[in-house]
Amino acid sequence: MSMKRTNVYADPEDLAIIKEAAARRGISEAEIIRQGIHLAAMASRVWDEPLFSRTFEGPGRTPSKEDVRDAVADAVLREGESGTAA
């Protein structure tokens, strides 16, 4: 991967923390800064498609503990009847 050089202004306290972390982890300060830039970029990224595209039918309310327990029990029974694992 090619890199592009850039200049940024940083708080001296943040730079001191980065310097300590780099020494502790045995990596360069630049690598920690690159990782931080990557995390910031990914947090700001807009995806073309939704993460979850499947929709599920349901009652339109949050299921109760009993609803969840019953659904799991039903699925286990169906799985046992068919003889296949999910």
All heavy atoms as an XYZ file, in Angstrom:
655
protein
N       0.850     -1.167      0.000
C       0.000      0.000      0.000
C       0.896      1.229      0.000
O       1.827      1.329      0.787
C      -0.902     -0.035      1.242
C      -1.543      1.274      1.545
S      -2.683      1.428      2.927
C      -2.195      0.250      4.115
N       0.600      2.170     -0.870
C       1.386      3.391     -0.898
C       0.858      4.356      0.167
O      -0.309      4.317      0.535
C       1.325      4.037     -2.278
O       0.015      4.491     -2.526
N       1.742      5.179      0.648
C       1.398      6.136      1.688
C       1.560      7.546      1.139
O       2.356      7.785      0.239
C       2.336      5.975      2.899
C       2.309      4.615      3.510
S       1.048      4.562      4.756
C       1.242      2.881      5.280
N       0.815      8.470      1.700
C       0.939      9.872      1.341
C       1.259     10.649      2.605
O       0.618     10.459      3.642
C      -0.365     10.385      0.719
C      -0.266     11.808      0.266
C      -1.513     12.270     -0.437
C      -1.331     13.734     -0.823
N      -2.511     14.255     -1.479
N       2.244     11.499      2.518
C       2.668     12.283      3.662
C       1.712     13.452      3.874
O       1.249     14.088      2.923
C       4.079     12.813      3.436
C       4.607     13.584      4.615
C       5.982     14.132      4.293
N       6.390     15.001      5.350
C       7.460     14.801      6.092
N       8.253     13.779      5.856
N       7.772     15.643      7.048
N       1.409     13.730      5.152
C       0.573     14.872      5.500
C       1.045     15.424      6.833
O       1.724     14.734      7.600
C      -0.919     14.477      5.546
O      -1.707     15.658      5.707
C      -1.211     13.518      6.679
N       0.702     16.640      7.107
C       1.046     17.274      8.381
C      -0.230     17.550      9.161
O      -1.225     17.996      8.585
C       1.775     18.610      8.155
C       3.121     18.418      7.498
O       3.832     17.465      7.803
N       3.462     19.305      6.588
N      -0.186     17.296     10.437
C      -1.317     17.594     11.308
C      -0.797     18.259     12.577
O       0.359     18.082     12.952
C      -2.123     16.325     11.681
C      -2.730     15.675     10.466
C      -1.266     15.344     12.447
N      -1.660     19.018     13.207
C      -1.346     19.595     14.500
C      -1.987     18.716     15.553
O      -3.137     18.301     15.415
C      -1.890     21.022     14.607
C      -1.180     21.985     13.689
C      -1.691     22.279     12.435
C       0.011     22.573     14.086
C      -1.041     23.151     11.581
C       0.676     23.453     13.247
C       0.143     23.740     11.994
O       0.810     24.594     11.166
N      -1.231     18.415     16.612
C      -1.744     17.537     17.660
C      -1.443     18.136     19.022
O      -0.451     18.852     19.211
C      -1.113     16.153     17.543
N      -2.301     17.818     19.952
C      -2.125     18.255     21.337
C      -0.875     17.594     21.914
O      -0.690     16.380     21.743
C      -3.374     17.847     22.133
C      -3.334     18.351     23.545
O      -2.681     17.684     24.384
O      -3.941     19.404     23.813
N      -0.012     18.347     22.585
C       1.202     17.765     23.156
C       0.929     16.602     24.121
O       1.692     15.633     24.167
C       1.867     18.934     23.878
C       1.331     20.160     23.219
C      -0.065     19.795     22.782
N      -0.162     16.675     24.854
C      -0.498     15.574     25.773
C      -0.840     14.303     24.999
O      -0.457     13.203     25.403
C      -1.646     15.983     26.693
C      -1.258     17.080     27.680
C      -2.436     17.562     28.506
O      -3.542     16.973     28.404
O      -2.254     18.529     29.257
N      -1.557     14.449     23.889
C      -1.870     13.284     23.055
C      -0.593     12.679     22.481
O      -0.431     11.457     22.440
C      -2.820     13.662     21.916
C      -4.218     14.006     22.400
O      -4.587     13.561     23.504
O      -4.932     14.719     21.671
N       0.319     13.545     22.038
C       1.578     13.051     21.477
C       2.403     12.308     22.523
O       3.045     11.303     22.212
C       2.378     14.205     20.877
C       1.751     14.842     19.632
C       2.575     16.053     19.203
C       1.624     13.847     18.514
N       2.366     12.773     23.766
C       3.091     12.087     24.839
C       2.499     10.702     25.081
O       3.235      9.719     25.276
C       3.058     12.924     26.123
N       1.181     10.602     25.041
C       0.518      9.306     25.220
C       0.881      8.364     24.075
O       1.153      7.183     24.275
C      -1.016      9.491     25.320
C      -1.363     10.234     26.612
C      -1.738      8.154     25.249
C      -2.798     10.726     26.686
N       0.902      8.907     22.851
C       1.279      8.103     21.689
C       2.719      7.618     21.810
O       3.025      6.457     21.531
C       1.064      8.902     20.384
C      -0.438      9.074     20.130
C       1.747      8.234     19.197
C      -0.776     10.052     19.025
N       3.612      8.491     22.252
C       5.020      8.131     22.418
C       5.161      6.992     23.435
O       5.869      6.011     23.195
C       5.836      9.342     22.867
C       7.324      9.069     23.024
C       8.068     10.292     23.490
C       8.400     11.250     22.407
N       9.248     10.806     21.334
N       4.460      7.087     24.562
C       4.500      6.025     25.582
C       3.942      4.713     25.035
O       4.503      3.642     25.256
C       3.707      6.449     26.815
C       4.323      7.588     27.592
C       3.397      8.138     28.664
O       2.294      7.564     28.878
O       3.761      9.146     29.278
N       2.823      4.796     24.323
C       2.193      3.587     23.775
C       3.097      2.929     22.741
O       3.208      1.695     22.696
C       0.839      3.929     23.166
N       3.747      3.739     21.918
C       4.638      3.191     20.897
C       5.798      2.447     21.544
O       6.155      1.338     21.118
C       5.148      4.314     19.998
N       6.367      3.038     22.574
C       7.480      2.374     23.270
C       7.013      1.087     23.932
O       7.688      0.057     23.864
C       8.078      3.327     24.298
N       5.855      1.125     24.543
C       5.323     -0.050     25.235
C       5.007     -1.178     24.262
O       5.266     -2.347     24.533
C       4.072      0.358     26.026
C       3.469     -0.739     26.882
C       2.290     -0.256     27.725
N       1.223      0.335     26.933
C       0.926      1.642     26.883
N       1.629      2.508     27.577
N      -0.071      2.087     26.138
N       4.458     -0.828     23.089
C       4.060     -1.835     22.104
C       5.175     -2.214     21.144
O       5.039     -3.171     20.384
C       2.852     -1.326     21.314
C       1.601     -1.191     22.190
C       0.454     -0.542     21.468
N       0.079     -1.278     20.265
C      -0.740     -0.799     19.328
N      -1.253      0.407     19.454
N      -1.037     -1.514     18.275
N       6.264     -1.462     21.151
C       7.379     -1.770     20.268
C       7.103     -1.445     18.813
O       7.607     -2.129     17.921
N       6.277     -0.422     18.578
C       5.992      0.017     17.210
C       6.256      1.515     17.126
O       6.437      2.193     18.133
C       4.546     -0.315     16.772
C       3.521      0.389     17.665
C       4.317     -1.812     16.772
C       2.081      0.195     17.218
N       6.249      2.040     15.931
C       6.536      3.463     15.758
C       5.328      4.317     16.145
O       4.175      3.855     16.108
C       6.925      3.757     14.307
O       5.798      3.601     13.461
N       5.629      5.556     16.493
C       4.554      6.515     16.763
C       3.709      6.710     15.507
O       2.481      6.823     15.585
C       5.145      7.842     17.218
C       5.875      7.751     18.548
C       6.653      9.016     18.871
O       6.134     10.124     18.586
O       7.766      8.892     19.403
N       4.368      6.714     14.356
C       3.654      6.884     13.091
C       2.631      5.773     12.871
O       1.529      6.022     12.371
C       4.635      6.935     11.933
N       2.980      4.547     13.264
C       2.052      3.432     13.090
C       0.811      3.623     13.954
O      -0.316      3.361     13.516
C       2.730      2.102     13.409
C       1.828      0.898     13.227
C       1.278      0.754     11.806
O       1.910      1.226     10.848
O       0.190      0.166     11.662
N       1.000      4.098     15.173
C      -0.160      4.354     16.037
C      -1.026      5.454     15.436
O      -2.258      5.351     15.417
C       0.296      4.719     17.463
C       0.905      3.475     18.122
C      -0.869      5.260     18.294
C       1.448      3.691     19.498
N      -0.412      6.486     14.917
C      -1.166      7.580     14.293
C      -1.894      7.067     13.048
O      -3.070      7.393     12.831
C      -0.233      8.762     13.978
C       0.248      9.385     15.300
C      -0.933      9.796     13.108
C       1.385     10.368     15.171
N      -1.237      6.235     12.225
C      -1.903      5.655     11.045
C      -3.118      4.819     11.468
O      -4.172      4.879     10.835
C      -0.935      4.797     10.245
C      -0.022      5.590      9.334
C       0.720      4.696      8.360
N       1.721      3.873      9.036
C       2.970      4.248      9.266
N       3.392      5.430      8.887
N       3.814      3.431      9.873
N      -2.968      4.037     12.537
C      -4.096      3.233     13.016
C      -5.247      4.131     13.452
O      -6.417      3.846     13.170
C      -3.647      2.333     14.174
C      -2.728      1.221     13.763
C      -2.135      0.472     14.947
O      -2.412      0.777     16.106
N      -1.306     -0.523     14.649
N      -4.911      5.227     14.134
C      -5.946      6.169     14.566
C      -6.655      6.822     13.397
O      -7.878      6.986     13.402
N      -5.886      7.187     12.361
C      -6.485      7.779     11.166
C      -7.417      6.776     10.492
O      -8.519      7.119     10.065
C      -5.390      8.265     10.196
C      -4.676      9.479     10.789
C      -5.976      8.576      8.817
C      -3.437      9.903     10.031
N      -6.984      5.522     10.428
C      -7.823      4.487      9.812
C      -9.128      4.308     10.588
O     -10.208      4.230      9.985
C      -7.062      3.160      9.741
C      -7.871      2.062      9.139
N      -8.225      2.038      7.801
C      -8.422      0.954      9.691
C      -8.955      0.965      7.570
N      -9.090      0.293      8.695
N      -9.042      4.262     11.909
C     -10.261      4.123     12.717
C     -11.205      5.301     12.518
O     -12.418      5.126     12.391
C      -9.899      3.974     14.199
C      -9.244      2.659     14.590
C      -8.766      2.725     16.040
C     -10.200      1.497     14.393
N     -10.643      6.515     12.468
C     -11.470      7.698     12.245
C     -12.112      7.658     10.860
O     -13.296      7.997     10.698
C     -10.630      8.965     12.419
N     -11.346      7.240      9.857
C     -11.887      7.157      8.495
C     -13.022      6.142      8.418
O     -14.065      6.402      7.812
C     -10.773      6.797      7.509
N     -12.819      4.983      9.021
C     -13.859      3.948      8.968
C     -15.100      4.363      9.743
O     -16.219      4.038      9.345
C     -13.310      2.619      9.508
C     -12.217      2.023      8.634
S     -12.712      1.773      6.911
C     -13.876      0.448      7.089
N     -14.921      5.095     10.840
C     -16.073      5.548     11.625
C     -16.898      6.580     10.858
O     -18.096      6.720     11.097
C     -15.604      6.132     12.957
N     -16.261      7.289      9.930
C     -16.946      8.328      9.171
C     -17.420      7.853      7.805
O     -18.064      8.599      7.078
C     -15.997      9.517      8.964
O     -15.599     10.037     10.208
N     -17.109      6.623      7.463
C     -17.443      6.102      6.135
C     -18.945      5.932      5.970
O     -19.644      5.539      6.896
C     -16.757      4.750      5.928
C     -16.933      4.208      4.553
C     -16.105      2.975      4.335
N     -16.284      2.490      2.991
C     -15.664      1.442      2.509
N     -14.831      0.763      3.259
N     -15.885      1.052      1.274
N     -19.432      6.235      4.786
C     -20.840      6.028      4.448
C     -20.890      4.840      3.498
O     -20.264      4.856      2.437
C     -21.451      7.280      3.797
C     -22.888      7.011      3.361
C     -21.390      8.457      4.746
N     -21.628      3.813      3.869
C     -21.715      2.595      3.070
C     -22.827      2.721      2.051
O     -23.872      3.316      2.317
C     -21.954      1.393      3.979
C     -20.839      1.214      4.959
C     -20.771      1.733      6.222
C     -19.615      0.513      4.755
N     -19.579      1.380      6.810
C     -18.847      0.640      5.940
C     -19.091     -0.192      3.686
C     -17.603      0.069      6.077
C     -17.836     -0.766      3.838
C     -17.112     -0.635      5.013
N     -22.615      2.140      0.869
C     -23.619      2.182     -0.190
C     -24.818      1.298      0.118
O     -25.920      1.571     -0.320
C     -23.016      1.732     -1.528
C     -21.972      2.714     -2.036
O     -22.041      3.894     -1.651
O     -21.094      2.293     -2.805
N     -24.579      0.219      0.858
C     -25.645     -0.723      1.172
C     -25.781     -0.842      2.685
O     -24.801     -0.696      3.406
C     -25.327     -2.095      0.587
C     -25.224     -2.101     -0.918
C     -24.839     -3.479     -1.457
O     -24.846     -4.450     -0.674
O     -24.544     -3.570     -2.646
N     -26.976     -1.112      3.173
C     -27.138     -1.287      4.614
C     -26.397     -2.533      5.092
O     -26.202     -3.488      4.330
C     -28.648     -1.442      4.796
C     -29.151     -1.880      3.466
C     -28.215     -1.302      2.444
N     -25.974     -2.501      6.334
C     -25.273     -3.639      6.911
C     -26.181     -4.868      6.948
O     -25.768     -5.971      6.638
C     -24.783     -3.294      8.318
C     -23.992     -4.367      9.046
C     -22.736     -4.747      8.268
C     -23.615     -3.894     10.438
N     -27.431     -4.660      7.309
C     -28.395     -5.752      7.362
C     -29.470     -5.478      6.320
O     -30.181     -4.484      6.398
C     -29.041     -5.863      8.744
C     -28.067     -6.165      9.824
C     -27.654     -5.183     10.710
C     -27.542     -7.440      9.960
C     -26.737     -5.467     11.703
C     -26.624     -7.734     10.950
C     -26.223     -6.740     11.834
N     -29.569     -6.330      5.320
C     -30.568     -6.113      4.287
C     -31.788     -7.009      4.467
O     -32.792     -6.819      3.808
C     -29.954     -6.345      2.904
O     -29.468     -7.671      2.811
N     -31.676     -8.000      5.366
C     -32.812     -8.892      5.583
C     -33.797     -8.256      6.555
O     -33.413     -7.550      7.473
C     -32.341    -10.222      6.155
C     -31.495    -11.006      5.166
C     -30.880    -12.239      5.752
N     -31.843    -13.046      6.481
C     -31.531    -14.124      7.180
N     -30.282    -14.521      7.244
N     -32.444    -14.814      7.817
N     -35.053     -8.511      6.334
C     -36.073     -8.053      7.260
C     -36.816     -9.281      7.775
O     -36.835    -10.330      7.136
C     -37.077     -7.094      6.583
O     -37.678     -7.763      5.474
C     -36.383     -5.827      6.108
N     -37.395     -9.141      8.911
C     -38.082    -10.249      9.549
C     -39.494     -9.831      9.901
O     -39.737     -8.709     10.332
C     -37.346    -10.671     10.825
C     -35.924    -11.085     10.570
C     -34.881    -10.182     10.680
C     -35.630    -12.382     10.192
C     -33.578    -10.565     10.433
C     -34.332    -12.779      9.947
C     -33.295    -11.863     10.058
N     -40.403    -10.764      9.705
C     -41.773    -10.498     10.110
C     -41.866    -10.649     11.615
O     -41.172    -11.447     12.221
C     -42.726    -11.485      9.436
C     -42.877    -11.261      7.957
C     -43.929    -12.174      7.352
O     -44.831    -12.609      8.083
O     -43.819    -12.437      6.162
N     -42.715     -9.881     12.197
C     -42.888     -9.979     13.637
C     -44.043     -9.114     14.083
O     -44.707     -8.455     13.275
N     -44.269     -9.113     15.382
C     -45.421     -8.388     15.906
C     -45.215     -6.873     15.949
O     -46.133     -6.142     16.292
C     -45.581     -8.961     17.317
C     -44.191     -9.370     17.700
C     -43.561     -9.843     16.431
N     -44.006     -6.384     15.639
C     -43.774     -4.950     15.678
C     -43.456     -4.426     17.060
O     -43.536     -3.242     17.318
N     -43.088     -5.317     17.957
C     -42.713     -4.915     19.318
C     -41.514     -5.743     19.738
O     -41.211     -6.759     19.136
C     -43.869     -5.133     20.289
C     -44.294     -6.580     20.391
C     -45.362     -6.813     21.465
N     -45.837     -8.178     21.423
C     -45.175     -9.239     21.873
N     -43.984     -9.092     22.413
N     -45.682    -10.453     21.798
N     -40.839     -5.292     20.758
C     -39.705     -6.043     21.277
C     -40.223     -7.307     21.948
O     -41.126     -7.232     22.790
C     -38.923     -5.191     22.301
O     -38.496     -3.992     21.664
C     -37.724     -5.945     22.835
N     -39.688     -8.464     21.579
C     -40.187     -9.709     22.167
C     -39.818     -9.809     23.649
O     -38.772     -9.318     24.084
C     -39.482    -10.803     21.363
C     -38.307    -10.148     20.738
C     -38.644     -8.713     20.592
N     -40.684    -10.462     24.391
C     -40.418    -10.687     25.817
C     -39.453    -11.867     25.965
O     -39.165    -12.587     25.006
C     -41.729    -11.008     26.541
O     -42.235    -12.255     26.084
N     -38.973    -12.081     27.181
C     -38.098    -13.230     27.453
C     -38.814    -14.531     27.105
O     -38.216    -15.450     26.561
C     -37.675    -13.256     28.922
C     -36.689    -12.188     29.285
C     -36.311    -12.314     30.761
C     -35.360    -11.215     31.169
N     -34.983    -11.295     32.580
N     -40.097    -14.580     27.401
C     -40.870    -15.784     27.117
C     -40.980    -16.019     25.611
O     -40.878    -17.155     25.142
C     -42.266    -15.691     27.752
C     -42.274    -15.718     29.265
C     -41.876    -14.377     29.906
O     -41.965    -13.327     29.232
O     -41.456    -14.402     31.073
N     -41.193    -14.925     24.847
C     -41.264    -15.044     23.380
C     -39.963    -15.615     22.821
O     -39.973    -16.500     21.961
C     -41.528    -13.686     22.723
C     -42.909    -13.132     23.026
O     -43.831    -13.931     23.317
O     -43.067    -11.896     22.967
N     -38.840    -15.101     23.318
C     -37.534    -15.564     22.844
C     -37.327    -17.020     23.231
O     -36.905    -17.846     22.417
C     -36.401    -14.675     23.398
C     -35.039    -15.254     23.059
C     -36.534    -13.254     22.869
N     -37.634    -17.352     24.474
C     -37.464    -18.730     24.947
C     -38.309    -19.682     24.108
O     -37.841    -20.736     23.689
C     -37.837    -18.821     26.427
C     -37.573    -20.179     27.043
C     -37.827    -20.255     28.549
N     -38.811    -19.324     29.046
C     -38.536    -18.336     29.905
N     -37.321    -18.145     30.329
N     -39.493    -17.530     30.327
N     -39.562    -19.307     23.820
C     -40.451    -20.154     23.018
C     -39.929    -20.308     21.589
O     -39.967    -21.404     21.022
C     -41.874    -19.576     22.995
C     -42.555    -19.653     24.351
O     -42.067    -20.413     25.231
O     -43.574    -18.944     24.536
N     -39.428    -19.213     20.994
C     -38.911    -19.284     19.626
C     -37.692    -20.195     19.547
O     -37.558    -20.997     18.614
C     -38.557    -17.883     19.135
N     -36.814    -20.104     20.537
C     -35.627    -20.965     20.562
C     -36.040    -22.422     20.760
O     -35.545    -23.320     20.076
C     -34.628    -20.508     21.647
C     -33.511    -21.524     21.833
C     -34.057    -19.141     21.311
N     -36.960    -22.658     21.679
C     -37.416    -24.027     21.928
C     -38.064    -24.612     20.675
O     -37.809    -25.774     20.322
C     -38.399    -24.052     23.100
N     -38.866    -23.814     19.976
C     -39.490    -24.287     18.732
C     -38.438    -24.623     17.682
O     -38.530    -25.638     16.983
C     -40.453    -23.237     18.171
C     -41.712    -23.076     19.018
O     -41.988    -23.975     19.854
O     -42.412    -22.052     18.837
N     -37.414    -23.779     17.560
C     -36.362    -24.025     16.578
C     -35.588    -25.291     16.903
O     -35.242    -26.085     16.025
C     -35.402    -22.821     16.517
N     -35.326    -25.522     18.185
C     -34.606    -26.735     18.601
C     -35.453    -27.964     18.281
O     -34.942    -28.969     17.781
C     -34.255    -26.680     20.102
C     -33.768    -28.027     20.610
C     -33.211    -25.584     20.351
N     -36.746    -27.893     18.539
C     -37.626    -29.023     18.228
C     -37.656    -29.284     16.733
O     -37.566    -30.426     16.297
C     -39.037    -28.750     18.742
C     -39.222    -28.832     20.258
C     -40.640    -28.404     20.649
C     -38.929    -30.238     20.754
N     -37.774    -28.222     15.918
C     -37.796    -28.391     14.461
C     -36.484    -28.981     13.975
O     -36.457    -29.847     13.100
C     -38.053    -27.049     13.769
C     -39.510    -26.622     13.776
C     -39.771    -25.468     12.829
N     -38.881    -24.337     13.031
C     -39.087    -23.338     13.890
N     -40.181    -23.349     14.648
N     -38.240    -22.342     14.005
N     -35.377    -28.529     14.533
C     -34.061    -29.026     14.143
C     -33.936    -30.518     14.497
O     -33.419    -31.299     13.721
C     -32.969    -28.227     14.858
C     -31.566    -28.585     14.446
C     -30.546    -27.696     15.122
O     -30.568    -26.478     14.900
O     -29.766    -28.236     15.921
N     -34.439    -30.883     15.658
C     -34.383    -32.283     16.074
C     -35.238    -33.183     15.198
O     -34.890    -34.310     14.902
N     -36.393    -32.652     14.756
C     -37.287    -33.429     13.909
C     -36.669    -33.664     12.520
O     -36.820    -34.717     11.929
C     -38.632    -32.710     13.764
C     -39.443    -32.707     15.037
C     -40.656    -31.797     14.946
O     -40.849    -31.138     13.900
O     -41.417    -31.734     15.933
N     -35.967    -32.623     12.006
C     -35.408    -32.753     10.653
C     -34.085    -33.510     10.665
O     -33.617    -33.975      9.623
C     -35.217    -31.386     10.024
O     -34.221    -30.651     10.729
N     -33.429    -33.571     11.835
C     -32.182    -34.303     11.958
C     -30.983    -33.567     11.395
O     -29.943    -34.154     11.168
N     -31.122    -32.267     11.154
C     -30.005    -31.491     10.644
C     -29.696    -30.353     11.598
O     -30.568    -29.841     12.273
C     -30.324    -30.884      9.252
O     -31.461    -30.015      9.374
C     -30.587    -31.974      8.237
N     -28.432    -29.996     11.614
C     -28.012    -28.856     12.438
C     -28.033    -27.614     11.590
O     -27.819    -27.636     10.385
C     -26.602    -29.090     12.985
N     -28.268    -26.462     12.226
C     -28.312    -25.177     11.506
C     -26.946    -24.752     11.066
O     -25.953    -25.136     11.494
C     -28.928    -24.100     12.398
